[in-house]
Amino acid sequence: MAGLSVGRVIMNLYDLHPNPKEAPGYEKRFQVPELAYEEAKRRAWGKVGQEKRSPDLEPAIAKDPMRAMLYARDVIREPFPEAEPVIAKSAFMSRLYAEYVLRGRFPLGEPTIASHFGEANRYESKFDLHRDHDWVALRQEKRTWPREWDLPE
């Protein structure tokens, strides 16, 4: 079952149900971020040059950093400002959002990224921040490595 998410499987169950409106949870299914994302992806499929956003699903999608980043990257293919505060809570999703959606720095997510050693290194390399004084100061402030690793001053 490679490539099938739990959300996709649940959506398939609703599709296969003889009377989906009577299935448990049918009315509230799009309040779950994963199910809302799967539905938005399904609605956007094949829409070339048309509006791909699903405004009715975006509040649920914006509750989950991963689904919000995937929605911005794969469905609408543009920044998703309503979800940026939630995306900024995850170092990994913040880095991916900066790299694949914004294609530049993500200032709102930088404090979280800087607090994660591996993600900070990848972000720093991707955007060539080795000499950026603000970034270096933020990394020092959010230090995630032992002081013994610092170079002597």
VMD Tcl script that builds the backbone (N, CA, C; Angstrom):
set m [mol new atoms 459]
animate dup $m
set s [atomselect $m all]
$s set {name element resname resid chain x y z} {
  {N N MET 1 A 0.819 -1.190 0.000}
  {CA C MET 1 A 0.000 0.000 0.000}
  {C C MET 1 A 0.863 1.254 0.000}
  {N N ALA 2 A 2.003 1.178 -0.688}
  {CA C ALA 2 A 2.870 2.342 -0.760}
  {C C ALA 2 A 2.136 3.486 -1.445}
  {N N GLY 3 A 2.296 4.673 -0.903}
  {CA C GLY 3 A 1.689 5.844 -1.489}
  {C C GLY 3 A 0.285 6.157 -0.972}
  {N N LEU 4 A -0.304 5.271 -0.202}
  {CA C LEU 4 A -1.631 5.538 0.351}
  {C C LEU 4 A -1.506 6.014 1.791}
  {N N SER 5 A -2.065 7.179 2.058}
  {CA C SER 5 A -2.053 7.673 3.425}
  {C C SER 5 A -3.324 7.190 4.129}
  {N N VAL 6 A -3.336 7.332 5.428}
  {CA C VAL 6 A -4.525 6.967 6.204}
  {C C VAL 6 A -5.721 7.788 5.729}
  {N N GLY 7 A -5.488 9.067 5.461}
  {CA C GLY 7 A -6.561 9.934 4.983}
  {C C GLY 7 A -7.137 9.452 3.663}
  {N N ARG 8 A -6.261 9.011 2.761}
  {CA C ARG 8 A -6.717 8.513 1.458}
  {C C ARG 8 A -7.544 7.246 1.634}
  {N N VAL 9 A -7.110 6.362 2.545}
  {CA C VAL 9 A -7.853 5.124 2.794}
  {C C VAL 9 A -9.236 5.444 3.346}
  {N N ILE 10 A -9.319 6.375 4.308}
  {CA C ILE 10 A -10.613 6.739 4.892}
  {C C ILE 10 A -11.511 7.373 3.827}
  {N N MET 11 A -10.940 8.244 2.988}
  {CA C MET 11 A -11.738 8.851 1.929}
  {C C MET 11 A -12.266 7.782 0.982}
  {N N ASN 12 A -11.442 6.757 0.682}
  {CA C ASN 12 A -11.888 5.665 -0.172}
  {C C ASN 12 A -13.033 4.904 0.480}
  {N N LEU 13 A -12.988 4.728 1.800}
  {CA C LEU 13 A -14.077 4.041 2.498}
  {C C LEU 13 A -15.391 4.810 2.332}
  {N N TYR 14 A -15.326 6.139 2.429}
  {CA C TYR 14 A -16.533 6.930 2.212}
  {C C TYR 14 A -17.009 6.806 0.764}
  {N N ASP 15 A -16.074 6.760 -0.191}
  {CA C ASP 15 A -16.447 6.612 -1.601}
  {C C ASP 15 A -17.123 5.269 -1.866}
  {N N LEU 16 A -16.681 4.235 -1.185}
  {CA C LEU 16 A -17.194 2.894 -1.426}
  {C C LEU 16 A -18.458 2.563 -0.627}
  {N N HIS 17 A -18.762 3.369 0.362}
  {CA C HIS 17 A -19.935 3.122 1.208}
  {C C HIS 17 A -21.206 3.300 0.370}
  {N N PRO 18 A -22.190 2.391 0.518}
  {CA C PRO 18 A -23.411 2.516 -0.288}
  {C C PRO 18 A -24.188 3.805 -0.015}
  {N N ASN 19 A -24.120 4.299 1.203}
  {CA C ASN 19 A -24.772 5.559 1.542}
  {C C ASN 19 A -23.826 6.334 2.466}
  {N N PRO 20 A -22.834 7.031 1.882}
  {CA C PRO 20 A -21.786 7.651 2.708}
  {C C PRO 20 A -22.290 8.652 3.742}
  {N N LYS 21 A -23.415 9.292 3.488}
  {CA C LYS 21 A -23.921 10.280 4.442}
  {C C LYS 21 A -24.373 9.638 5.745}
  {N N GLU 22 A -24.601 8.345 5.742}
  {CA C GLU 22 A -24.976 7.628 6.953}
  {C C GLU 22 A -23.774 7.002 7.653}
  {N N ALA 23 A -22.613 7.062 7.029}
  {CA C ALA 23 A -21.396 6.497 7.621}
  {C C ALA 23 A -20.978 7.338 8.825}
  {N N PRO 24 A -20.418 6.694 9.852}
  {CA C PRO 24 A -19.997 7.450 11.042}
  {C C PRO 24 A -18.928 8.494 10.701}
  {N N GLY 25 A -19.109 9.674 11.216}
  {CA C GLY 25 A -18.128 10.737 11.042}
  {C C GLY 25 A -18.202 11.464 9.716}
  {N N TYR 26 A -19.161 11.150 8.880}
  {CA C TYR 26 A -19.229 11.749 7.536}
  {C C TYR 26 A -19.346 13.274 7.600}
  {N N GLU 27 A -20.194 13.786 8.465}
  {CA C GLU 27 A -20.436 15.228 8.540}
  {C C GLU 27 A -19.206 16.007 9.022}
  {N N LYS 28 A -18.407 15.383 9.874}
  {CA C LYS 28 A -17.268 16.091 10.472}
  {C C LYS 28 A -15.932 15.698 9.841}
  {N N ARG 29 A -15.950 14.948 8.769}
  {CA C ARG 29 A -14.722 14.395 8.213}
  {C C ARG 29 A -13.715 15.462 7.783}
  {N N PHE 30 A -14.172 16.600 7.311}
  {CA C PHE 30 A -13.241 17.610 6.826}
  {C C PHE 30 A -12.745 18.542 7.933}
  {N N GLN 31 A -13.077 18.240 9.171}
  {CA C GLN 31 A -12.494 18.969 10.292}
  {C C GLN 31 A -11.151 18.361 10.685}
  {N N VAL 32 A -10.865 17.180 10.176}
  {CA C VAL 32 A -9.594 16.493 10.422}
  {C C VAL 32 A -8.605 16.979 9.369}
  {N N PRO 33 A -7.442 17.554 9.771}
  {CA C PRO 33 A -6.517 18.122 8.794}
  {C C PRO 33 A -6.119 17.164 7.661}
  {N N GLU 34 A -5.859 15.925 7.998}
  {CA C GLU 34 A -5.425 14.991 6.955}
  {C C GLU 34 A -6.531 14.736 5.931}
  {N N LEU 35 A -7.764 14.593 6.396}
  {CA C LEU 35 A -8.881 14.360 5.474}
  {C C LEU 35 A -9.190 15.616 4.656}
  {N N ALA 36 A -9.084 16.778 5.282}
  {CA C ALA 36 A -9.302 18.030 4.554}
  {C C ALA 36 A -8.243 18.207 3.467}
  {N N TYR 37 A -6.981 17.873 3.797}
  {CA C TYR 37 A -5.908 17.976 2.803}
  {C C TYR 37 A -6.148 17.019 1.638}
  {N N GLU 38 A -6.540 15.787 1.944}
  {CA C GLU 38 A -6.803 14.806 0.883}
  {C C GLU 38 A -7.937 15.272 -0.029}
  {N N GLU 39 A -8.981 15.861 0.545}
  {CA C GLU 39 A -10.092 16.358 -0.263}
  {C C GLU 39 A -9.656 17.545 -1.113}
  {N N ALA 40 A -8.860 18.450 -0.560}
  {CA C ALA 40 A -8.364 19.602 -1.318}
  {C C ALA 40 A -7.502 19.130 -2.481}
  {N N LYS 41 A -6.687 18.113 -2.219}
  {CA C LYS 41 A -5.833 17.554 -3.271}
  {C C LYS 41 A -6.699 16.940 -4.377}
  {N N ARG 42 A -7.733 16.242 -3.980}
  {CA C ARG 42 A -8.625 15.609 -4.953}
  {C C ARG 42 A -9.367 16.670 -5.784}
  {N N ARG 43 A -9.828 17.734 -5.126}
  {CA C ARG 43 A -10.535 18.798 -5.857}
  {C C ARG 43 A -9.620 19.508 -6.858}
  {N N ALA 44 A -8.356 19.681 -6.491}
  {CA C ALA 44 A -7.421 20.422 -7.350}
  {C C ALA 44 A -6.890 19.580 -8.511}
  {N N TRP 45 A -7.043 18.281 -8.426}
  {CA C TRP 45 A -6.487 17.385 -9.440}
  {C C TRP 45 A -7.032 17.730 -10.825}
  {N N GLY 46 A -6.146 17.966 -11.776}
  {CA C GLY 46 A -6.545 18.219 -13.154}
  {C C GLY 46 A -6.965 19.644 -13.457}
  {N N LYS 47 A -6.919 20.529 -12.483}
  {CA C LYS 47 A -7.296 21.925 -12.729}
  {C C LYS 47 A -6.062 22.694 -13.187}
  {N N VAL 48 A -5.901 22.831 -14.468}
  {CA C VAL 48 A -4.761 23.560 -15.018}
  {C C VAL 48 A -5.212 24.983 -15.314}
  {N N GLY 49 A -4.512 25.945 -14.761}
  {CA C GLY 49 A -4.847 27.344 -14.990}
  {C C GLY 49 A -6.125 27.795 -14.306}
  {N N GLN 50 A -6.640 27.018 -13.369}
  {CA C GLN 50 A -7.843 27.386 -12.635}
  {C C GLN 50 A -7.500 27.552 -11.161}
  {N N GLU 51 A -8.427 28.130 -10.432}
  {CA C GLU 51 A -8.253 28.292 -8.986}
  {C C GLU 51 A -8.202 26.921 -8.323}
  {N N LYS 52 A -7.128 26.672 -7.557}
  {CA C LYS 52 A -6.961 25.369 -6.910}
  {C C LYS 52 A -7.237 25.419 -5.411}
  {N N ARG 53 A -7.459 26.599 -4.885}
  {CA C ARG 53 A -7.695 26.715 -3.443}
  {C C ARG 53 A -9.054 26.156 -3.062}
  {N N SER 54 A -9.131 25.660 -1.837}
  {CA C SER 54 A -10.387 25.169 -1.264}
  {C C SER 54 A -10.631 25.942 0.033}
  {N N PRO 55 A -11.209 27.145 -0.049}
  {CA C PRO 55 A -11.363 27.995 1.134}
  {C C PRO 55 A -12.134 27.342 2.273}
  {N N ASP 56 A -13.078 26.466 1.952}
  {CA C ASP 56 A -13.855 25.816 3.002}
  {C C ASP 56 A -13.023 24.797 3.785}
  {N N LEU 57 A -11.941 24.288 3.196}
  {CA C LEU 57 A -11.102 23.287 3.857}
  {C C LEU 57 A -9.861 23.893 4.521}
  {N N GLU 58 A -9.501 25.095 4.130}
  {CA C GLU 58 A -8.258 25.697 4.615}
  {C C GLU 58 A -8.174 25.863 6.134}
  {N N PRO 59 A -9.253 26.209 6.849}
  {CA C PRO 59 A -9.119 26.312 8.313}
  {C C PRO 59 A -8.683 24.993 8.964}
  {N N ALA 60 A -9.187 23.874 8.479}
  {CA C ALA 60 A -8.787 22.573 9.043}
  {C C ALA 60 A -7.357 22.234 8.641}
  {N N ILE 61 A -6.999 22.487 7.390}
  {CA C ILE 61 A -5.640 22.196 6.911}
  {C C ILE 61 A -4.624 23.032 7.684}
  {N N ALA 62 A -4.992 24.276 7.987}
  {CA C ALA 62 A -4.068 25.200 8.656}
  {C C ALA 62 A -3.791 24.833 10.111}
  {N N LYS 63 A -4.427 23.812 10.648}
  {CA C LYS 63 A -4.178 23.385 12.030}
  {C C LYS 63 A -2.968 22.473 12.151}
  {N N ASP 64 A -2.507 21.898 11.050}
  {CA C ASP 64 A -1.437 20.902 11.081}
  {C C ASP 64 A -0.255 21.387 10.235}
  {N N PRO 65 A 0.954 21.503 10.813}
  {CA C PRO 65 A 2.092 22.024 10.052}
  {C C PRO 65 A 2.406 21.229 8.782}
  {N N MET 66 A 2.342 19.902 8.884}
  {CA C MET 66 A 2.689 19.093 7.727}
  {C C MET 66 A 1.669 19.241 6.606}
  {N N ARG 67 A 0.386 19.150 6.940}
  {CA C ARG 67 A -0.652 19.264 5.914}
  {C C ARG 67 A -0.653 20.667 5.306}
  {N N ALA 68 A -0.409 21.689 6.119}
  {CA C ALA 68 A -0.383 23.064 5.608}
  {C C ALA 68 A 0.773 23.253 4.627}
  {N N MET 69 A 1.950 22.726 4.966}
  {CA C MET 69 A 3.091 22.850 4.058}
  {C C MET 69 A 2.829 22.078 2.770}
  {N N LEU 70 A 2.287 20.849 2.880}
  {CA C LEU 70 A 1.996 20.046 1.689}
  {C C LEU 70 A 0.928 20.717 0.822}
  {N N TYR 71 A -0.077 21.310 1.448}
  {CA C TYR 71 A -1.119 22.020 0.709}
  {C C TYR 71 A -0.501 23.175 -0.076}
  {N N ALA 72 A 0.369 23.934 0.558}
  {CA C ALA 72 A 1.019 25.061 -0.119}
  {C C ALA 72 A 1.945 24.573 -1.241}
  {N N ARG 73 A 2.693 23.520 -0.984}
  {CA C ARG 73 A 3.670 23.026 -1.965}
  {C C ARG 73 A 3.022 22.276 -3.122}
  {N N ASP 74 A 2.090 21.380 -2.817}
  {CA C ASP 74 A 1.591 20.455 -3.833}
  {C C ASP 74 A 0.236 20.829 -4.428}
  {N N VAL 75 A -0.598 21.546 -3.687}
  {CA C VAL 75 A -1.955 21.822 -4.172}
  {C C VAL 75 A -2.042 23.232 -4.751}
  {N N ILE 76 A -1.817 24.249 -3.925}
  {CA C ILE 76 A -1.990 25.614 -4.430}
  {C C ILE 76 A -0.717 26.172 -5.058}
  {N N ARG 77 A 0.424 25.592 -4.713}
  {CA C ARG 77 A 1.727 25.967 -5.291}
  {C C ARG 77 A 2.027 27.452 -5.132}
  {N N GLU 78 A 1.720 27.946 -3.965}
  {CA C GLU 78 A 2.007 29.338 -3.605}
  {C C GLU 78 A 1.996 29.431 -2.089}
  {N N PRO 79 A 2.510 30.523 -1.521}
  {CA C PRO 79 A 2.499 30.662 -0.063}
  {C C PRO 79 A 1.083 30.576 0.504}
  {N N PHE 80 A 1.022 30.079 1.725}
  {CA C PHE 80 A -0.244 29.890 2.450}
  {C C PHE 80 A -0.127 30.693 3.735}
  {N N PRO 81 A -0.266 32.040 3.664}
  {CA C PRO 81 A -0.002 32.907 4.822}
  {C C PRO 81 A -0.850 32.608 6.050}
  {N N GLU 82 A -2.075 32.124 5.839}
  {CA C GLU 82 A -2.950 31.836 6.971}
  {C C GLU 82 A -2.379 30.736 7.862}
  {N N ALA 83 A -1.566 29.864 7.297}
  {CA C ALA 83 A -1.026 28.734 8.052}
  {C C ALA 83 A 0.417 28.951 8.492}
  {N N GLU 84 A 1.034 30.047 8.107}
  {CA C GLU 84 A 2.446 30.248 8.436}
  {C C GLU 84 A 2.748 30.203 9.937}
  {N N PRO 85 A 1.896 30.749 10.820}
  {CA C PRO 85 A 2.198 30.622 12.251}
  {C C PRO 85 A 2.234 29.168 12.727}
  {N N VAL 86 A 1.412 28.317 12.143}
  {CA C VAL 86 A 1.394 26.895 12.514}
  {C C VAL 86 A 2.611 26.185 11.906}
  {N N ILE 87 A 2.913 26.476 10.651}
  {CA C ILE 87 A 4.083 25.876 9.998}
  {C C ILE 87 A 5.344 26.246 10.769}
  {N N ALA 88 A 5.400 27.473 11.266}
  {CA C ALA 88 A 6.587 27.963 11.977}
  {C C ALA 88 A 6.848 27.219 13.283}
  {N N LYS 89 A 5.910 26.426 13.764}
  {CA C LYS 89 A 6.117 25.656 14.995}
  {C C LYS 89 A 6.942 24.398 14.766}
  {N N SER 90 A 7.138 23.996 13.523}
  {CA C SER 90 A 7.906 22.797 13.195}
  {C C SER 90 A 9.164 23.200 12.430}
  {N N ALA 91 A 10.323 22.828 12.951}
  {CA C ALA 91 A 11.581 23.173 12.286}
  {C C ALA 91 A 11.662 22.542 10.901}
  {N N PHE 92 A 11.297 21.277 10.810}
  {CA C PHE 92 A 11.378 20.560 9.540}
  {C C PHE 92 A 10.422 21.158 8.508}
  {N N MET 93 A 9.176 21.378 8.889}
  {CA C MET 93 A 8.195 21.936 7.955}
  {C C MET 93 A 8.534 23.379 7.593}
  {N N SER 94 A 9.106 24.139 8.531}
  {CA C SER 94 A 9.527 25.512 8.234}
  {C C SER 94 A 10.618 25.522 7.181}
  {N N ARG 95 A 11.575 24.619 7.324}
  {CA C ARG 95 A 12.660 24.558 6.332}
  {C C ARG 95 A 12.118 24.164 4.963}
  {N N LEU 96 A 11.251 23.153 4.915}
  {CA C LEU 96 A 10.679 22.729 3.639}
  {C C LEU 96 A 9.825 23.833 3.015}
  {N N TYR 97 A 9.062 24.544 3.834}
  {CA C TYR 97 A 8.234 25.646 3.351}
  {C C TYR 97 A 9.121 26.737 2.742}
  {N N ALA 98 A 10.210 27.057 3.423}
  {CA C ALA 98 A 11.132 28.065 2.899}
  {C C ALA 98 A 11.758 27.594 1.584}
  {N N GLU 99 A 12.165 26.352 1.552}
  {CA C GLU 99 A 12.887 25.817 0.396}
  {C C GLU 99 A 11.987 25.607 -0.820}
  {N N TYR 100 A 10.821 25.009 -0.632}
  {CA C TYR 100 A 10.002 24.596 -1.762}
  {C C TYR 100 A 8.825 25.503 -2.080}
  {N N VAL 101 A 8.355 26.280 -1.117}
  {CA C VAL 101 A 7.203 27.148 -1.370}
  {C C VAL 101 A 7.674 28.591 -1.553}
  {N N LEU 102 A 8.365 29.122 -0.554}
  {CA C LEU 102 A 8.823 30.508 -0.627}
  {C C LEU 102 A 10.044 30.671 -1.527}
  {N N ARG 103 A 10.831 29.609 -1.619}
  {CA C ARG 103 A 12.097 29.638 -2.365}
  {C C ARG 103 A 12.984 30.786 -1.881}
  {N N GLY 104 A 12.959 30.941 -0.572}
  {CA C GLY 104 A 13.740 31.971 0.091}
  {C C GLY 104 A 13.566 31.806 1.589}
  {N N ARG 105 A 14.110 32.721 2.331}
  {CA C ARG 105 A 14.053 32.630 3.781}
  {C C ARG 105 A 12.625 32.739 4.307}
  {N N PHE 106 A 12.414 32.106 5.450}
  {CA C PHE 106 A 11.107 32.117 6.128}
  {C C PHE 106 A 11.335 32.719 7.509}
  {N N PRO 107 A 11.303 34.059 7.632}
  {CA C PRO 107 A 11.648 34.723 8.898}
  {C C PRO 107 A 10.811 34.254 10.092}
  {N N LEU 108 A 9.539 33.981 9.879}
  {CA C LEU 108 A 8.681 33.560 10.984}
  {C C LEU 108 A 9.128 32.212 11.558}
  {N N GLY 109 A 9.669 31.339 10.722}
  {CA C GLY 109 A 10.094 30.019 11.170}
  {C C GLY 109 A 11.540 29.929 11.601}
  {N N GLU 110 A 12.310 30.990 11.399}
  {CA C GLU 110 A 13.739 30.927 11.701}
  {C C GLU 110 A 14.063 30.638 13.168}
  {N N PRO 111 A 13.342 31.201 14.147}
  {CA C PRO 111 A 13.666 30.841 15.535}
  {C C PRO 111 A 13.504 29.339 15.806}
  {N N THR 112 A 12.487 28.731 15.229}
  {CA C THR 112 A 12.275 27.293 15.421}
  {C C THR 112 A 13.343 26.492 14.692}
  {N N ILE 113 A 13.656 26.904 13.473}
  {CA C ILE 113 A 14.693 26.208 12.696}
  {C C ILE 113 A 16.026 26.298 13.435}
  {N N ALA 114 A 16.344 27.479 13.946}
  {CA C ALA 114 A 17.625 27.681 14.627}
  {C C ALA 114 A 17.755 26.833 15.880}
  {N N SER 115 A 16.639 26.436 16.470}
  {CA C SER 115 A 16.702 25.638 17.695}
  {C C SER 115 A 16.877 24.147 17.408}
  {N N HIS 116 A 16.887 23.753 16.141}
  {CA C HIS 116 A 17.067 22.353 15.755}
  {C C HIS 116 A 18.389 22.247 14.998}
  {N N PHE 117 A 19.343 21.559 15.584}
  {CA C PHE 117 A 20.710 21.543 15.058}
  {C C PHE 117 A 20.770 21.122 13.583}
  {N N GLY 118 A 20.166 20.004 13.233}
  {CA C GLY 118 A 20.238 19.494 11.861}
  {C C GLY 118 A 19.525 20.383 10.862}
  {N N GLU 119 A 18.314 20.810 11.211}
  {CA C GLU 119 A 17.548 21.666 10.303}
  {C C GLU 119 A 18.235 23.021 10.130}
  {N N ALA 120 A 18.816 23.527 11.203}
  {CA C ALA 120 A 19.528 24.808 11.119}
  {C C ALA 120 A 20.710 24.700 10.165}
  {N N ASN 121 A 21.438 23.596 10.236}
  {CA C ASN 121 A 22.573 23.408 9.323}
  {C C ASN 121 A 22.117 23.339 7.876}
  {N N ARG 122 A 21.032 22.600 7.604}
  {CA C ARG 122 A 20.523 22.483 6.236}
  {C C ARG 122 A 20.009 23.836 5.722}
  {N N TYR 123 A 19.284 24.552 6.570}
  {CA C TYR 123 A 18.743 25.871 6.200}
  {C C TYR 123 A 19.884 26.844 5.922}
  {N N GLU 124 A 20.869 26.821 6.790}
  {CA C GLU 124 A 22.025 27.705 6.649}
  {C C GLU 124 A 22.763 27.443 5.342}
  {N N SER 125 A 22.937 26.177 5.007}
  {CA C SER 125 A 23.619 25.819 3.760}
  {C C SER 125 A 22.783 26.197 2.545}
  {N N LYS 126 A 21.502 25.921 2.585}
  {CA C LYS 126 A 20.621 26.182 1.441}
  {C C LYS 126 A 20.583 27.658 1.085}
  {N N PHE 127 A 20.508 28.516 2.090}
  {CA C PHE 127 A 20.365 29.948 1.849}
  {C C PHE 127 A 21.656 30.727 2.110}
  {N N ASP 128 A 22.775 30.011 2.229}
  {CA C ASP 128 A 24.104 30.608 2.385}
  {C C ASP 128 A 24.110 31.687 3.482}
  {N N LEU 129 A 23.767 31.270 4.698}
  {CA C LEU 129 A 23.633 32.198 5.813}
  {C C LEU 129 A 24.858 32.225 6.732}
  {N N HIS 130 A 25.951 31.623 6.317}
  {CA C HIS 130 A 27.135 31.517 7.177}
  {C C HIS 130 A 27.653 32.882 7.630}
  {N N ARG 131 A 27.450 33.914 6.798}
  {CA C ARG 131 A 27.966 35.239 7.135}
  {C C ARG 131 A 26.867 36.229 7.516}
  {N N ASP 132 A 25.652 35.783 7.606}
  {CA C ASP 132 A 24.535 36.656 7.975}
  {C C ASP 132 A 24.554 36.848 9.490}
  {N N HIS 133 A 24.836 38.066 9.933}
  {CA C HIS 133 A 25.021 38.343 11.362}
  {C C HIS 133 A 23.761 38.055 12.177}
  {N N ASP 134 A 22.598 38.387 11.636}
  {CA C ASP 134 A 21.349 38.137 12.369}
  {C C ASP 134 A 21.125 36.637 12.552}
  {N N TRP 135 A 21.388 35.860 11.507}
  {CA C TRP 135 A 21.209 34.397 11.592}
  {C C TRP 135 A 22.195 33.793 12.594}
  {N N VAL 136 A 23.451 34.206 12.524}
  {CA C VAL 136 A 24.476 33.680 13.436}
  {C C VAL 136 A 24.101 34.008 14.881}
  {N N ALA 137 A 23.621 35.227 15.117}
  {CA C ALA 137 A 23.206 35.619 16.477}
  {C C ALA 137 A 22.014 34.780 16.941}
  {N N LEU 138 A 21.074 34.531 16.048}
  {CA C LEU 138 A 19.906 33.716 16.390}
  {C C LEU 138 A 20.328 32.286 16.716}
  {N N ARG 139 A 21.253 31.731 15.946}
  {CA C ARG 139 A 21.735 30.367 16.223}
  {C C ARG 139 A 22.446 30.304 17.571}
  {N N GLN 140 A 23.204 31.325 17.876}
  {CA C GLN 140 A 23.884 31.358 19.178}
  {C C GLN 140 A 22.859 31.427 20.312}
  {N N GLU 141 A 21.828 32.232 20.099}
  {CA C GLU 141 A 20.780 32.380 21.122}
  {C C GLU 141 A 20.016 31.065 21.321}
  {N N LYS 142 A 19.733 30.375 20.230}
  {CA C LYS 142 A 18.945 29.130 20.281}
  {C C LYS 142 A 19.842 27.897 20.371}
  {N N ARG 143 A 21.045 28.068 20.777}
  {CA C ARG 143 A 22.075 27.022 20.822}
  {C C ARG 143 A 21.522 25.642 21.178}
  {N N THR 144 A 21.868 24.664 20.347}
  {CA C THR 144 A 21.441 23.292 20.596}
  {C C THR 144 A 22.634 22.347 20.679}
  {N N TRP 145 A 23.813 22.891 20.783}
  {CA C TRP 145 A 24.990 22.051 20.876}
  {C C TRP 145 A 25.761 22.410 22.144}
  {N N PRO 146 A 26.584 21.499 22.623}
  {CA C PRO 146 A 27.340 21.784 23.859}
  {C C PRO 146 A 28.349 22.914 23.662}
  {N N ARG 147 A 28.575 23.675 24.701}
  {CA C ARG 147 A 29.531 24.789 24.631}
  {C C ARG 147 A 30.942 24.326 24.278}
  {N N GLU 148 A 31.266 23.066 24.609}
  {CA C GLU 148 A 32.610 22.558 24.307}
  {C C GLU 148 A 32.881 22.525 22.799}
  {N N TRP 149 A 31.833 22.530 22.000}
  {CA C TRP 149 A 32.013 22.473 20.557}
  {C C TRP 149 A 32.338 23.837 19.953}
  {N N ASP 150 A 32.154 24.908 20.733}
  {CA C ASP 150 A 32.431 26.252 20.204}
  {C C ASP 150 A 33.924 26.429 19.961}
  {N N LEU 151 A 34.222 27.231 18.966}
  {CA C LEU 151 A 35.617 27.570 18.690}
  {C C LEU 151 A 36.085 28.577 19.741}
  {N N PRO 152 A 37.343 28.521 20.122}
  {CA C PRO 152 A 37.834 29.521 21.087}
  {C C PRO 152 A 37.745 30.920 20.492}
  {N N GLU 153 A 37.419 31.894 21.333}
  {CA C GLU 153 A 37.262 33.274 20.845}
  {C C GLU 153 A 38.582 33.994 20.816}
}
mol reanalyze $m
mol bondsrecalc $m
mol representation Tube
mol addrep $m
